Every structure is written in structure tokens, then in C-alpha cells.
């Protein structure tokens, strides 16, 4: 894929007959809109920082009206940068952060509360209570017994079910328990629920369309990936009525048109897709065994498992990657919440001026001087699965410098990559056919090289790192015939650099061993001090 600077077109203006696809990614920290032509060349961009609210310790929210205003501004900015008219847009594809949700009044469209982010920890006590409950233990026991006799994967999945603060399920249950207005609206059949994609679709069509897609639905922990419908048993278990949830449509699908009053002309909304699934599609990970790692705010490892739902014993999450007509692709996912957020935090502390400096700072040392960093602002996910773990530096001495701290932080990202890769490859049992990397942190050569060393595998990084935007654009373009098929899309992808192992994993054994000990000392921290 070839990149051009926004607005760098041949001639004074874009030709009137040209058509373009917009890909918008509403991430945890940034909203991006990219304009692509038929060669998947980036013609213009718009970006805005997401305004994140922290009304209480551990609470993470987004103002819905602010998010909507930023969304409109970003699309307008991208079109202006590309020097195109809105009537030249063939379709819009929308990629969104997962697990962030809102409820609103069905009649007035007014939200009952702010978006509650996937990073929000307000339901942590509820999560702990449920995961320790006798009821869940009974479900595990019965399901294990049924799986033993039937060998059916749905029973294996329910035998290992655990709740997480990242999933919508218990945060939504918390809302129903604590916001009486929502509870009453549900009783009156006057409540809409939506993740970010559903809300933006509703706003773009001025309330005419209320829907989500399979990739976003499967990311909520309230969707049955085997039956491809909202989970009635989970709804009953958590006292959440299934009638609250939106209809589920294909990922690449004509959802309707943007209301003409918003941008001056209508154009099709032709894809809704969750951000990690969008990145998989943008990376062209279309075949079983294809794997990608996205390192943005958090790190997400995904592997294509084809038509098979992976039922995990360790906490890997089974997702619908995308559904396009009869084609249905599943993924297995493991994640770490704090990657780019860790680097941003360090930058805010003035450990460095620009994130680009960190790779050189880390490479200037032979090791971290015994310093270990545990990235756990939002808890630690698989294989630890502890929302109460704390972020920590350990091993600091009087001779510790900024460079040691920075190297320890970058090493922690690579060590988490190693943990996630090993968990996925060991449990899923599908040999990875390729590994592709994207996201802002994939530009960090130190992290990428160390990860390649640790997993003893080549990692391919494309020219384009904003894969969620591209994936949403690809899916939208397929829906309206802008591109013909996935084989055509594969030819549009270009590699920037391939990281090959340069050291043996054993060269990192001492450092990773010390880091693992630091992680163990950081577990259950908030239980101890509360």
C-alpha cells in the first residue's frame, strides 16, 4: 500500500469522476478518518484526540455528544484534506473500540448516561463476586460433566466462563442496578442499548437505523457465538432482558445512508466492525492460522480459526471476525490492556519528549539494570486474569536512569507479547501461517525486534499501521462493489519491514524470569490494601 501526504494529489484537485471510500476508526484515545482510492492509497486524513473522562477513581467514560461532534469534525477534516467532495464518497466503513457502551431513551434519543469504557473498573467488585459465586461454580461443574459425556464445545465454553471488567456484561448489569432511570426505561420498553458502532449508526441516520454487526455483538460477552444470537441464558443469569439489544447484521452490509443534513449529501454506511476484527481484515488475515498483533492503547493478538469457535480454558476469547453473506470467520483473541497507554503515561511524566525516542533510549543499554515494570493500569488479562493487579516498577536503585525505566517499560510490552503468543499457539493448536503487526507501537523497533526474538518467528509490519481504518474501508468497499473480492485486497497490501529473530529466547531468560516474579508480586494488590 502506498502512502501519500494528505492532499498530495496529482493536479490541482481530485478528478470529479473519482470515487473514494472513508474508513473511520473510533479508538480509545484517537478518532481517525482516512480517505482511500481504489488502489488503497491514502488520499487524506483527519484525527481528533478522544476526550476521556474519569469522574471517579477507576471509572472511564466518554461524553456521547462530544464524541459525535468529534466524529463529524474528523470526517469533514479528512474530506477537506483529500480535496474531495462528499458526493464522491462511495461508502463509509466504521470501526469502533469494543466493550464501550451506552443506553438511551428510545423516544427522544437522549442518553441516560455517558459511554462506559471497556477500560472502566466500576464493576470490579461485581466481577469478583460472580467469579467466586457458588452459582458460577455450579455452572462450571454441570457444564464440565456435560462436556465430558458429549464432547460438545458449547459446554466446554460454559465450563470455563469467567467474567471480566472489559466485557459489557457486568458493567451493563451494574448500570441496571445503579441507574434507576435505565431500569424504568427498560420496563417501559423505552430503552436502547448500543456499543459505539450502534450509537454512531443511530446518529448518522438520525434515528432511522438501530443495529450492530456480528463482530461487535460477539465482543460483548452477551452473544452466543455458536447460535449467532444474543445469549438468552446469560441474559437470564444477569437479569438483562434480551429485548434490550439491537438487531445483528452482516459486517459488510448496507446499513442505510448518512442523513443528507449531516454532510450535505447522503452516502452509504456499508460496514460496521469491531476494531480488532477490522485490523485483521485490513491485514488480509483471511486464512486459517493467519495471526496479527495490534499494539495500540492495548495489545491484541488474534488468530483466524476459520469456521470453528475456539472454546478456551485459559481466557482466550472466541470472536466472530466478520460475516459476509455465507462467509463466517471466527477468531481467538488474547489481550493486554496497557501498551500505548503505558508509553503515554511515561511521556506525561517527562521520561521522554517523543515516543519515537524510546527505541533508541532502550537500545542504548545492554539491559534494564535489574529494573522491571508491570503494566497494569487496567489489571492484567490472560494468563493472569487479575483486575486487581497494580502497575509497578521494581528493582530501582540509586544508579537507575530514565533510560533504564524506559527500557523496562518496553521490555514489559515484549514480555506480554511472548505470554500471549505462547498461550494462543499452545491452546488453539493451529500453527501460525504468518504474523502481521500494526498499531502505533508497532513502529517501535525495539519492541518489535525483541518480540520477534522471544517468539522465534518473523513478524511482518505493513506500510500502513492504521489497519482498523483500512479494514473498515475494505469491508465497506466490498459491500458496494468498490473492490471485487479479497484476492484483489491482498494485492493492495505492502510490507514495510519484516522483523526476523536475531537472538535466542534463552538470551532473555534471566530478564523475563525477574519480570515474571515482579508480576506475581503485583497481583491482587488492591485486595490487600482495600
Number of C-alpha atoms within 10 A of each C-alpha: 16 13 14 12 13 19 20 17 15 8 7 9 12 18 13 10 6 12 19 28 27 30 29 29 30 28 19 22 16 14 23 25 31 28 28 25 17 14 15 20 18 24 24 26 25 22 20 17 14 19 14 15 15 11 9 9 9 14 15 20 22 21 16 20 13 11 21 15 10 20 23 14 16 21 25 17 19 24 25 17 19 24 19 22 17 18 14 18 21 21 28 28 32 31 31 28 23 27 28 25 26 24 24 20 18 16 11 9 17 12 20 18 18 17 24 26 27 23 21 21 23 19 22 20 14 18 21 17 13 18 16 12 11 11 12 20 16 12 16 20 15 15 20 19 15 16 18 12 8 11 12 13 16 18 21 22 22 20 24 20 21 18 21 25 24 26 20 24 22 25 26 20 16 17 20 18 12 11 12 12 15 22 16 13 17 20 11 9 13 17 23 24 22 25 28 27 26 24 26 22 24 18 19 23 20 16 16 13 18 22 20 27 25 26 29 31 30 25 25 22 24 23 21 18 23 13 9 13 16 22 17 15 13 17 18 11 11 16 12 21 13 16 15 16 19 19 16 17 20 22 32 26 23 19 21 16 19 23 18 13 11 13 16 12 15 19 19 21 25 28 32 34 34 33 25 28 29 31 30 30 25 26 31 23 22 19 14 19 22 23 29 28 28 26 25 22 22 19 24 22 25 32 30 26 25 20 13 18 20 24 23 21 14 17 24 24 21 25 28 29 30 27 19 16 11 7 10 16 21 25 28 26 27 24 25 25 23 26 26 21 18 21 23 16 13 17 16 11 10 11 17 18 12 11 17 13 12 24 19 15 17 23 14 12 12 9 16 24 19 17 23 27 23 30 27 23 20 24 25 25 22 18 17 15 17 19 24 22 25 21 19 15 16 19 14 15 10 5 7 14 15 13 22 22 24 25 28 25 26 25 26 23 28 24 23 25 27 20 19 25 23 13 18 24 14 11 15 17 11 15 14 18 13 16 22 22 26 26 22 16 25 21 17 16 16 21 24 27 20 25 26 26 24 25 19 16 16 18 24 22 24 20 16 21 23 21 28 34 29 32 31 33 36 30 31 31 28 20 23 19 11 19 19 12 14 15 11 11 19 14 11 15 18 15 13 12 11 17 17 17 19 13 14 13 17 11 11 16 12 11 20 21 11 15 23 17 12 19 23 13 15 23 22 15 16 12 9 8 6 5
